[in-house]
Amino acid sequence: MANTHPHILKGRSISKNYGGLQALLNVDFEVAGGMIFAIIGPNGAGKTTLFNLISGFDRDYSGEFIFEDVSLGQFPPHDITLRGIARTFQ
């Protein structure tokens, strides 16, 4: 059955380096509204890095996050939270 929910969060060509370490390289994803989306992987796979970038906690990356058809790169972290995106720490 085709997914009829619109994509509310998209990541396009997300890349992040920590010095010489490539943490994320050209990551693309789409999350549909009303759906459950999980990010899994071993330690060091970039899961926390991705969440830090989406939430605006870390601003030094290439690529684009789009939430409800608006680029998140123009917003400080507190405005991203007001839009409904937040993260918690372990």
Biopython code that builds the backbone (N, CA, C, O; Angstrom):
import numpy as np
from Bio.PDB.StructureBuilder import StructureBuilder

atoms = [
    (1, "MET", "N", (0.838, -1.176, 0.000)),
    (1, "MET", "CA", (0.000, 0.000, 0.000)),
    (1, "MET", "C", (0.886, 1.244, 0.000)),
    (1, "MET", "O", (1.853, 1.314, 0.759)),
    (2, "ALA", "N", (0.578, 2.186, -0.810)),
    (2, "ALA", "CA", (1.367, 3.412, -0.919)),
    (2, "ALA", "C", (1.177, 4.290, 0.311)),
    (2, "ALA", "O", (0.095, 4.338, 0.897)),
    (3, "ASN", "N", (2.239, 4.978, 0.687)),
    (3, "ASN", "CA", (2.186, 5.904, 1.818)),
    (3, "ASN", "C", (1.507, 7.196, 1.362)),
    (3, "ASN", "O", (1.992, 7.869, 0.452)),
    (4, "THR", "N", (0.393, 7.538, 1.990)),
    (4, "THR", "CA", (-0.340, 8.743, 1.608)),
    (4, "THR", "C", (-0.047, 9.921, 2.531)),
    (4, "THR", "O", (-0.583, 11.011, 2.330)),
    (5, "HIS", "N", (0.792, 9.715, 3.535)),
    (5, "HIS", "CA", (1.153, 10.797, 4.453)),
    (5, "HIS", "C", (2.231, 11.671, 3.811)),
    (5, "HIS", "O", (3.201, 11.143, 3.268)),
    (6, "PRO", "N", (2.080, 12.988, 3.863)),
    (6, "PRO", "CA", (3.135, 13.851, 3.310)),
    (6, "PRO", "C", (4.391, 13.787, 4.175)),
    (6, "PRO", "O", (4.316, 13.556, 5.382)),
    (7, "HIS", "N", (5.526, 13.992, 3.553)),
    (7, "HIS", "CA", (6.788, 14.023, 4.293)),
    (7, "HIS", "C", (6.896, 15.351, 5.025)),
    (7, "HIS", "O", (6.867, 16.416, 4.410)),
    (8, "ILE", "N", (7.023, 15.274, 6.360)),
    (8, "ILE", "CA", (7.103, 16.514, 7.134)),
    (8, "ILE", "C", (8.535, 16.886, 7.487)),
    (8, "ILE", "O", (8.817, 18.050, 7.770)),
    (9, "LEU", "N", (9.449, 15.908, 7.476)),
    (9, "LEU", "CA", (10.856, 16.184, 7.760)),
    (9, "LEU", "C", (11.703, 15.498, 6.702)),
    (9, "LEU", "O", (11.548, 14.305, 6.439)),
    (10, "LYS", "N", (12.602, 16.268, 6.100)),
    (10, "LYS", "CA", (13.495, 15.728, 5.075)),
    (10, "LYS", "C", (14.919, 16.160, 5.375)),
    (10, "LYS", "O", (15.159, 17.280, 5.824)),
    (11, "GLY", "N", (15.846, 15.271, 5.126)),
    (11, "GLY", "CA", (17.267, 15.589, 5.181)),
    (11, "GLY", "C", (17.850, 15.380, 3.797)),
    (11, "GLY", "O", (17.626, 14.339, 3.180)),
    (12, "ARG", "N", (18.588, 16.346, 3.309)),
    (12, "ARG", "CA", (19.150, 16.288, 1.959)),
    (12, "ARG", "C", (20.664, 16.493, 1.997)),
    (12, "ARG", "O", (21.152, 17.549, 2.398)),
    (13, "SER", "N", (21.389, 15.473, 1.575)),
    (13, "SER", "CA", (22.860, 15.536, 1.443)),
    (13, "SER", "C", (23.533, 16.032, 2.718)),
    (13, "SER", "O", (24.400, 16.904, 2.665)),
    (14, "ILE", "N", (23.141, 15.484, 3.856)),
    (14, "ILE", "CA", (23.688, 15.905, 5.144)),
    (14, "ILE", "C", (25.076, 15.295, 5.334)),
    (14, "ILE", "O", (25.243, 14.076, 5.279)),
    (15, "SER", "N", (26.062, 16.150, 5.557)),
    (15, "SER", "CA", (27.427, 15.706, 5.826)),
    (15, "SER", "C", (27.974, 16.484, 7.020)),
    (15, "SER", "O", (27.665, 17.661, 7.207)),
    (16, "LYS", "N", (28.787, 15.808, 7.819)),
    (16, "LYS", "CA", (29.373, 16.426, 9.010)),
    (16, "LYS", "C", (30.755, 15.834, 9.244)),
    (16, "LYS", "O", (30.931, 14.615, 9.251)),
    (17, "ASN", "N", (31.728, 16.709, 9.435)),
    (17, "ASN", "CA", (33.094, 16.304, 9.768)),
    (17, "ASN", "C", (33.454, 16.817, 11.152)),
    (17, "ASN", "O", (33.043, 17.906, 11.554)),
    (18, "TYR", "N", (34.227, 16.018, 11.874)),
    (18, "TYR", "CA", (34.872, 16.462, 13.112)),
    (18, "TYR", "C", (36.369, 16.407, 12.835)),
    (18, "TYR", "O", (37.001, 15.368, 13.028)),
    (19, "GLY", "N", (36.935, 17.519, 12.385)),
    (19, "GLY", "CA", (38.334, 17.498, 11.971)),
    (19, "GLY", "C", (38.483, 16.559, 10.780)),
    (19, "GLY", "O", (37.847, 16.758, 9.745)),
    (20, "GLY", "N", (39.319, 15.538, 10.924)),
    (20, "GLY", "CA", (39.523, 14.564, 9.855)),
    (20, "GLY", "C", (38.552, 13.401, 9.874)),
    (20, "GLY", "O", (38.630, 12.525, 9.012)),
    (21, "LEU", "N", (37.634, 13.368, 10.839)),
    (21, "LEU", "CA", (36.679, 12.267, 10.949)),
    (21, "LEU", "C", (35.384, 12.610, 10.227)),
    (21, "LEU", "O", (34.745, 13.615, 10.541)),
    (22, "GLN", "N", (34.996, 11.787, 9.268)),
    (22, "GLN", "CA", (33.737, 11.973, 8.538)),
    (22, "GLN", "C", (32.635, 11.263, 9.327)),
    (22, "GLN", "O", (32.534, 10.037, 9.285)),
    (23, "ALA", "N", (31.810, 12.029, 10.047)),
    (23, "ALA", "CA", (30.752, 11.442, 10.873)),
    (23, "ALA", "C", (29.517, 11.092, 10.047)),
    (23, "ALA", "O", (28.903, 10.048, 10.266)),
    (24, "LEU", "N", (29.151, 11.951, 9.105)),
    (24, "LEU", "CA", (28.012, 11.715, 8.211)),
    (24, "LEU", "C", (28.433, 12.109, 6.802)),
    (24, "LEU", "O", (29.147, 13.094, 6.617)),
    (25, "LEU", "N", (27.996, 11.346, 5.815)),
    (25, "LEU", "CA", (28.361, 11.634, 4.428)),
    (25, "LEU", "C", (27.139, 11.476, 3.527)),
    (25, "LEU", "O", (26.674, 10.363, 3.282)),
    (26, "ASN", "N", (26.631, 12.597, 3.043)),
    (26, "ASN", "CA", (25.516, 12.625, 2.085)),
    (26, "ASN", "C", (24.302, 11.801, 2.529)),
    (26, "ASN", "O", (23.782, 10.984, 1.769)),
    (27, "VAL", "N", (23.865, 12.025, 3.755)),
    (27, "VAL", "CA", (22.701, 11.324, 4.298)),
    (27, "VAL", "C", (21.428, 11.974, 3.764)),
    (27, "VAL", "O", (21.261, 13.190, 3.850)),
    (28, "ASP", "N", (20.542, 11.164, 3.216)),
    (28, "ASP", "CA", (19.224, 11.600, 2.754)),
    (28, "ASP", "C", (18.165, 10.789, 3.489)),
    (28, "ASP", "O", (18.324, 9.582, 3.669)),
    (29, "PHE", "N", (17.093, 11.438, 3.913)),
    (29, "PHE", "CA", (15.976, 10.723, 4.525)),
    (29, "PHE", "C", (14.709, 11.551, 4.395)),
    (29, "PHE", "O", (14.756, 12.758, 4.161)),
    (30, "GLU", "N", (13.573, 10.876, 4.551)),
    (30, "GLU", "CA", (12.262, 11.529, 4.572)),
    (30, "GLU", "C", (11.418, 10.849, 5.635)),
    (30, "GLU", "O", (11.363, 9.621, 5.705)),
    (31, "VAL", "N", (10.767, 11.646, 6.457)),
    (31, "VAL", "CA", (9.884, 11.127, 7.497)),
    (31, "VAL", "C", (8.478, 11.614, 7.194)),
    (31, "VAL", "O", (8.237, 12.817, 7.085)),
    (32, "ALA", "N", (7.550, 10.675, 7.058)),
    (32, "ALA", "CA", (6.163, 11.021, 6.767)),
    (32, "ALA", "C", (5.420, 11.337, 8.057)),
    (32, "ALA", "O", (5.689, 10.738, 9.099)),
    (33, "GLY", "N", (4.490, 12.273, 7.985)),
    (33, "GLY", "CA", (3.662, 12.625, 9.131)),
    (33, "GLY", "C", (2.856, 11.428, 9.605)),
    (33, "GLY", "O", (2.357, 10.646, 8.795)),
    (34, "GLY", "N", (2.729, 11.288, 10.909)),
    (34, "GLY", "CA", (1.939, 10.206, 11.481)),
    (34, "GLY", "C", (2.636, 8.861, 11.503)),
    (34, "GLY", "O", (2.032, 7.862, 11.894)),
    (35, "MET", "N", (3.891, 8.812, 11.091)),
    (35, "MET", "CA", (4.622, 7.556, 11.038)),
    (35, "MET", "C", (5.691, 7.531, 12.128)),
    (35, "MET", "O", (6.129, 8.578, 12.604)),
    (36, "ILE", "N", (6.102, 6.338, 12.514)),
    (36, "ILE", "CA", (7.196, 6.161, 13.462)),
    (36, "ILE", "C", (8.453, 5.885, 12.652)),
    (36, "ILE", "O", (8.455, 5.042, 11.756)),
    (37, "PHE", "N", (9.517, 6.600, 12.975)),
    (37, "PHE", "CA", (10.777, 6.508, 12.237)),
    (37, "PHE", "C", (11.880, 6.263, 13.245)),
    (37, "PHE", "O", (11.994, 7.004, 14.222)),
    (38, "ALA", "N", (12.692, 5.246, 13.034)),
    (38, "ALA", "CA", (13.773, 4.922, 13.966)),
    (38, "ALA", "C", (15.122, 5.048, 13.274)),
    (38, "ALA", "O", (15.265, 4.729, 12.094)),
    (39, "ILE", "N", (16.093, 5.513, 14.018)),
    (39, "ILE", "CA", (17.471, 5.551, 13.546)),
    (39, "ILE", "C", (18.257, 4.623, 14.452)),
    (39, "ILE", "O", (18.370, 4.865, 15.653)),
    (40, "ILE", "N", (18.798, 3.565, 13.878)),
    (40, "ILE", "CA", (19.537, 2.580, 14.660)),
    (40, "ILE", "C", (20.922, 2.395, 14.054)),
    (40, "ILE", "O", (21.136, 2.640, 12.867)),
    (41, "GLY", "N", (21.840, 1.966, 14.877)),
    (41, "GLY", "CA", (23.192, 1.701, 14.408)),
    (41, "GLY", "C", (24.126, 1.531, 15.587)),
    (41, "GLY", "O", (23.762, 1.833, 16.723)),
    (42, "PRO", "N", (25.320, 1.050, 15.322)),
    (42, "PRO", "CA", (26.285, 0.834, 16.402)),
    (42, "PRO", "C", (26.834, 2.153, 16.941)),
    (42, "PRO", "O", (26.606, 3.219, 16.368)),
    (43, "ASN", "N", (27.559, 2.059, 18.050)),
    (43, "ASN", "CA", (28.231, 3.239, 18.602)),
    (43, "ASN", "C", (29.103, 3.869, 17.525)),
    (43, "ASN", "O", (29.800, 3.173, 16.788)),
    (44, "GLY", "N", (29.057, 5.194, 17.444)),
    (44, "GLY", "CA", (29.890, 5.906, 16.487)),
    (44, "GLY", "C", (29.331, 5.979, 15.081)),
    (44, "GLY", "O", (30.012, 6.457, 14.173)),
    (45, "ALA", "N", (28.103, 5.515, 14.879)),
    (45, "ALA", "CA", (27.516, 5.509, 13.529)),
    (45, "ALA", "C", (27.003, 6.877, 13.087)),
    (45, "ALA", "O", (26.767, 7.087, 11.897)),
    (46, "GLY", "N", (26.827, 7.815, 14.027)),
    (46, "GLY", "CA", (26.371, 9.156, 13.672)),
    (46, "GLY", "C", (24.947, 9.477, 14.080)),
    (46, "GLY", "O", (24.405, 10.505, 13.672)),
    (47, "LYS", "N", (24.333, 8.618, 14.876)),
    (47, "LYS", "CA", (22.937, 8.841, 15.293)),
    (47, "LYS", "C", (22.792, 10.125, 16.107)),
    (47, "LYS", "O", (21.946, 10.963, 15.793)),
    (48, "THR", "N", (23.595, 10.285, 17.132)),
    (48, "THR", "CA", (23.528, 11.483, 17.970)),
    (48, "THR", "C", (23.916, 12.716, 17.171)),
    (48, "THR", "O", (23.303, 13.772, 17.325)),
    (49, "THR", "N", (24.912, 12.596, 16.330)),
    (49, "THR", "CA", (25.306, 13.716, 15.468)),
    (49, "THR", "C", (24.131, 14.164, 14.622)),
    (49, "THR", "O", (23.872, 15.363, 14.517)),
    (50, "LEU", "N", (23.417, 13.233, 14.020)),
    (50, "LEU", "CA", (22.264, 13.583, 13.190)),
    (50, "LEU", "C", (21.205, 14.312, 14.006)),
    (50, "LEU", "O", (20.660, 15.315, 13.546)),
    (51, "PHE", "N", (20.904, 13.831, 15.202)),
    (51, "PHE", "CA", (19.916, 14.507, 16.049)),
    (51, "PHE", "C", (20.390, 15.903, 16.461)),
    (51, "PHE", "O", (19.591, 16.838, 16.514)),
    (52, "ASN", "N", (21.674, 16.045, 16.751)),
    (52, "ASN", "CA", (22.207, 17.369, 17.095)),
    (52, "ASN", "C", (22.060, 18.346, 15.937)),
    (52, "ASN", "O", (21.784, 19.526, 16.155)),
    (53, "LEU", "N", (22.239, 17.876, 14.725)),
    (53, "LEU", "CA", (22.101, 18.736, 13.554)),
    (53, "LEU", "C", (20.646, 19.105, 13.299)),
    (53, "LEU", "O", (20.339, 20.270, 13.043)),
    (54, "ILE", "N", (19.752, 18.134, 13.367)),
    (54, "ILE", "CA", (18.326, 18.402, 13.131)),
    (54, "ILE", "C", (17.805, 19.435, 14.122)),
    (54, "ILE", "O", (17.066, 20.346, 13.748)),
    (55, "SER", "N", (18.192, 19.291, 15.386)),
    (55, "SER", "CA", (17.675, 20.168, 16.441)),
    (55, "SER", "C", (18.347, 21.537, 16.472)),
    (55, "SER", "O", (17.921, 22.419, 17.218)),
    (56, "GLY", "N", (19.396, 21.722, 15.668)),
    (56, "GLY", "CA", (20.101, 22.998, 15.655)),
    (56, "GLY", "C", (21.164, 23.116, 16.729)),
    (56, "GLY", "O", (21.808, 24.158, 16.852)),
    (57, "PHE", "N", (21.357, 22.066, 17.505)),
    (57, "PHE", "CA", (22.356, 22.073, 18.573)),
    (57, "PHE", "C", (23.764, 22.232, 17.999)),
    (57, "PHE", "O", (24.622, 22.864, 18.615)),
    (58, "ASP", "N", (23.997, 21.661, 16.822)),
    (58, "ASP", "CA", (25.263, 21.796, 16.097)),
    (58, "ASP", "C", (24.936, 22.389, 14.731)),
    (58, "ASP", "O", (24.118, 21.832, 13.999)),
    (59, "ARG", "N", (25.555, 23.496, 14.380)),
    (59, "ARG", "CA", (25.223, 24.213, 13.139)),
    (59, "ARG", "C", (26.269, 24.037, 12.039)),
    (59, "ARG", "O", (26.083, 24.536, 10.929)),
    (60, "ASP", "N", (27.349, 23.346, 12.324)),
    (60, "ASP", "CA", (28.459, 23.227, 11.379)),
    (60, "ASP", "C", (28.315, 21.942, 10.556)),
    (60, "ASP", "O", (28.856, 20.900, 10.927)),
    (61, "TYR", "N", (27.586, 22.021, 9.442)),
    (61, "TYR", "CA", (27.367, 20.863, 8.577)),
    (61, "TYR", "C", (27.044, 21.354, 7.171)),
    (61, "TYR", "O", (26.821, 22.544, 6.952)),
    (62, "SER", "N", (27.023, 20.430, 6.233)),
    (62, "SER", "CA", (26.553, 20.767, 4.893)),
    (62, "SER", "C", (25.291, 19.957, 4.614)),
    (62, "SER", "O", (25.083, 18.890, 5.191)),
    (63, "GLY", "N", (24.464, 20.474, 3.731)),
    (63, "GLY", "CA", (23.189, 19.845, 3.415)),
    (63, "GLY", "C", (22.043, 20.690, 3.924)),
    (63, "GLY", "O", (22.231, 21.846, 4.303)),
    (64, "GLU", "N", (20.858, 20.111, 3.932)),
    (64, "GLU", "CA", (19.672, 20.877, 4.320)),
    (64, "GLU", "C", (18.649, 19.984, 5.013)),
    (64, "GLU", "O", (18.398, 18.855, 4.593)),
    (65, "PHE", "N", (18.068, 20.517, 6.081)),
    (65, "PHE", "CA", (16.921, 19.903, 6.739)),
    (65, "PHE", "C", (15.693, 20.737, 6.407)),
    (65, "PHE", "O", (15.722, 21.963, 6.506)),
    (66, "ILE", "N", (14.623, 20.073, 6.015)),
    (66, "ILE", "CA", (13.377, 20.752, 5.658)),
    (66, "ILE", "C", (12.269, 20.182, 6.533)),
    (66, "ILE", "O", (12.032, 18.974, 6.543)),
    (67, "PHE", "N", (11.595, 21.059, 7.266)),
    (67, "PHE", "CA", (10.484, 20.653, 8.129)),
    (67, "PHE", "C", (9.243, 21.410, 7.691)),
    (67, "PHE", "O", (9.224, 22.641, 7.683)),
    (68, "GLU", "N", (8.215, 20.672, 7.330)),
    (68, "GLU", "CA", (6.962, 21.259, 6.839)),
    (68, "GLU", "C", (7.246, 22.289, 5.740)),
    (68, "GLU", "O", (6.722, 23.403, 5.767)),
    (69, "ASP", "N", (8.079, 21.898, 4.779)),
    (69, "ASP", "CA", (8.424, 22.692, 3.589)),
    (69, "ASP", "C", (9.211, 23.969, 3.886)),
    (69, "ASP", "O", (9.262, 24.866, 3.045)),
    (70, "VAL", "N", (9.823, 24.065, 5.063)),
    (70, "VAL", "CA", (10.635, 25.232, 5.421)),
    (70, "VAL", "C", (12.028, 24.741, 5.826)),
    (70, "VAL", "O", (12.154, 23.813, 6.625)),
    (71, "SER", "N", (13.067, 25.365, 5.276)),
    (71, "SER", "CA", (14.434, 25.007, 5.627)),
    (71, "SER", "C", (14.722, 25.396, 7.076)),
    (71, "SER", "O", (14.450, 26.524, 7.485)),
    (72, "LEU", "N", (15.274, 24.459, 7.850)),
    (72, "LEU", "CA", (15.562, 24.728, 9.260)),
    (72, "LEU", "C", (16.861, 25.493, 9.462)),
    (72, "LEU", "O", (17.099, 26.002, 10.557)),
    (73, "GLY", "N", (17.705, 25.591, 8.447)),
    (73, "GLY", "CA", (19.008, 26.224, 8.587)),
    (73, "GLY", "C", (18.956, 27.685, 8.980)),
    (73, "GLY", "O", (19.942, 28.226, 9.481)),
    (74, "GLN", "N", (17.834, 28.326, 8.762)),
    (74, "GLN", "CA", (17.715, 29.753, 9.072)),
    (74, "GLN", "C", (17.296, 30.022, 10.516)),
    (74, "GLN", "O", (17.250, 31.178, 10.939)),
    (75, "PHE", "N", (16.990, 28.968, 11.277)),
    (75, "PHE", "CA", (16.440, 29.145, 12.620)),
    (75, "PHE", "C", (17.428, 28.753, 13.709)),
    (75, "PHE", "O", (18.146, 27.764, 13.559)),
    (76, "PRO", "N", (17.478, 29.516, 14.813)),
    (76, "PRO", "CA", (18.265, 29.102, 15.974)),
    (76, "PRO", "C", (17.563, 27.930, 16.670)),
    (76, "PRO", "O", (16.376, 27.697, 16.443)),
    (77, "PRO", "N", (18.297, 27.188, 17.522)),
    (77, "PRO", "CA", (17.722, 26.007, 18.157)),
    (77, "PRO", "C", (16.389, 26.243, 18.868)),
    (77, "PRO", "O", (15.498, 25.397, 18.786)),
    (78, "HIS", "N", (16.230, 27.378, 19.567)),
    (78, "HIS", "CA", (14.973, 27.586, 20.302)),
    (78, "HIS", "C", (13.791, 27.746, 19.339)),
    (78, "HIS", "O", (12.672, 27.365, 19.682)),
    (79, "ASP", "N", (14.015, 28.298, 18.153)),
    (79, "ASP", "CA", (12.928, 28.399, 17.173)),
    (79, "ASP", "C", (12.599, 27.043, 16.558)),
    (79, "ASP", "O", (11.443, 26.770, 16.233)),
    (80, "ILE", "N", (13.612, 26.194, 16.399)),
    (80, "ILE", "CA", (13.363, 24.836, 15.906)),
    (80, "ILE", "C", (12.507, 24.083, 16.917)),
    (80, "ILE", "O", (11.595, 23.347, 16.538)),
    (81, "THR", "N", (12.800, 24.265, 18.204)),
    (81, "THR", "CA", (11.991, 23.635, 19.252)),
    (81, "THR", "C", (10.553, 24.136, 19.207)),
    (81, "THR", "O", (9.618, 23.348, 19.346)),
    (82, "LEU", "N", (10.370, 25.431, 19.014)),
    (82, "LEU", "CA", (9.014, 25.987, 18.931)),
    (82, "LEU", "C", (8.241, 25.440, 17.731)),
    (82, "LEU", "O", (7.011, 25.430, 17.745)),
    (83, "ARG", "N", (8.942, 24.990, 16.702)),
    (83, "ARG", "CA", (8.293, 24.393, 15.538)),
    (83, "ARG", "C", (7.888, 22.944, 15.800)),
    (83, "ARG", "O", (7.177, 22.345, 14.994)),
    (84, "GLY", "N", (8.339, 22.375, 16.929)),
    (84, "GLY", "CA", (7.929, 21.024, 17.294)),
    (84, "GLY", "C", (9.019, 19.979, 17.207)),
    (84, "GLY", "O", (8.740, 18.785, 17.312)),
    (85, "ILE", "N", (10.261, 20.408, 17.015)),
    (85, "ILE", "CA", (11.378, 19.464, 16.957)),
    (85, "ILE", "C", (12.228, 19.667, 18.200)),
    (85, "ILE", "O", (12.699, 20.773, 18.463)),
    (86, "ALA", "N", (12.423, 18.605, 18.958)),
    (86, "ALA", "CA", (13.239, 18.683, 20.167)),
    (86, "ALA", "C", (13.961, 17.361, 20.348)),
    (86, "ALA", "O", (13.576, 16.342, 19.775)),
    (87, "ARG", "N", (14.994, 17.390, 21.140)),
    (87, "ARG", "CA", (15.723, 16.165, 21.441)),
    (87, "ARG", "C", (15.917, 16.065, 22.938)),
    (87, "ARG", "O", (15.858, 17.067, 23.651)),
    (88, "THR", "N", (16.143, 14.873, 23.403)),
    (88, "THR", "CA", (16.485, 14.657, 24.803)),
    (88, "THR", "C", (17.843, 13.981, 24.841)),
    (88, "THR", "O", (18.257, 13.342, 23.874)),
    (89, "PHE", "N", (18.524, 14.125, 25.951)),
    (89, "PHE", "CA", (19.821, 13.492, 26.108)),
    (89, "PHE", "C", (19.632, 12.178, 26.837)),
    (89, "PHE", "O", (18.684, 12.013, 27.605)),
    (90, "GLN", "N", (20.540, 11.241, 26.596)),
    (90, "GLN", "CA", (20.423, 9.906, 27.181)),
    (90, "GLN", "C", (20.477, 9.955, 28.690)),
    (90, "GLN", "O", (20.393, 8.915, 29.345)),
]
sb = StructureBuilder()
sb.init_structure("model")
sb.init_model(0)
sb.init_chain("A")
sb.init_seg("    ")
for serial, (resi, resn, name, xyz) in enumerate(atoms, 1):
    if name == "N":
        sb.init_residue(resn, " ", resi, " ")
    sb.init_atom(name, np.array(xyz, "f"), 0.0, 1.0, " ", f" {name:<3s}", serial, name[0])
structure = sb.get_structure()
